[in-house]
Amino acid sequence: MAWRIEGTYFENCNCDMVCPCSTSGLSAPADYDRCRVVLAFHVDSGQVDDVDVSGLTVAVVGDAPPLMSDGNWRLGMIMDEAASPEQAEALGAVFSGQRGGPMGDLVPLVGEMLGLEVARIDYVDDGRRHRVNIGDAVDIEVEDFVSPLDATGKGVRVSGVGFPADTLAAGVATRSRVNAFGLDFGNEGKNSFSAPFAWAA
């Protein structure tokens, strides 16, 4: 059976500015000896087989070597407590890569799954600003870059990236604190990307 999900996402990693991992197609190393990243996905609308997964949020917490194409990523997933058991199973299968699609393409790079937690996830996408709060585990706010000389107000975009969308808005974290799956870090003042996404398989 087929599935499709679409919504908005943002991420915050510990690279200083405009993450070289994403913008090089994983062919350039991160700025530091480990890549520490959180990606938050809010599904505005979606169907996995006959399960409606609209309105739910999933977060992925990652730790990877600087050259991400080397693999051995460590990933943990946090599922929205608002999801029913059927919705959680459906979204878990998509975001773990079991159902193919963009996350399925990353499966060969994952060396360790750190686990699955269920928590209340508060996600806000407010134009240029994006926020996610997950209990005591994650508190991140990012803001897209917009030049004062940009009359359109569209901001800085990086295209040709591919994952999780082809074009990402570049920005910076104004607040960042993460303590989940044994990983404790903060990426305030560091790189962020955001974008609408639409996946299907």
Secondary structure, DSSP 8 states (H G I E B T S, - for coil): --EEEEEEEEEEESSSSS-HHHHTTT-S--SSSSEEEEEEEEEEEEEETTEE-TT-EEEEEEEE-SSGGG--EEEEEEEETTS-HHHHHHHHHHHTTTT-HHHHHHGGGEEEEEEEEEE--EEEEETTEEEEEETTTEEEEEEE---TT-TT----EEES--SS-SEEEEEEEEEEEEEETTEEE--TTSEEEEEEEEEE-
